[in-house]
Amino acid sequence: MPFTNRYQTRAEWADCDPLGQTFYPNYFRWFDIGTHTLLDAAGHPYDGLIEEYGLAGLPLVDAQASFRDRCRWTDNLEIESFISRFGSKSFTVTHNIWNGGDVAVEGKEVRIWGLFDPEDDTKLMAGEIPEDFKQIFA
């Protein structure tokens, strides 16, 4: 099993539509928080990675979600995150949002190992992901 992190949140009124159901963009916000808390839990916070590896960041290039069940106002949720795939220049973070004992939402983010283009520092390019970073999450 890969290195996994979980954090808890609650569906607040501001997260919901007029019917009290979580408005879908909030799931993607929770996925992003899940990625950051995963890195923190592994001892490599996002800002530390930028400094340590000279990264521009870990830009999101694809995101998707499958909605299995609803999450409503006041539901206590648990977001589970892990890196499910590494490519040479990208990786996939899988997220499961648990509501009670069931997975309500399954999501994925594809991120690249973002470097500044050496010829134009206003542009990004995908760089090779270092093996030591991959080993942290194996």
Order of alpha helices (4+ residues) and beta strands (2+ residues): beta-alpha-alpha-beta-beta-beta-beta-beta-beta-alpha
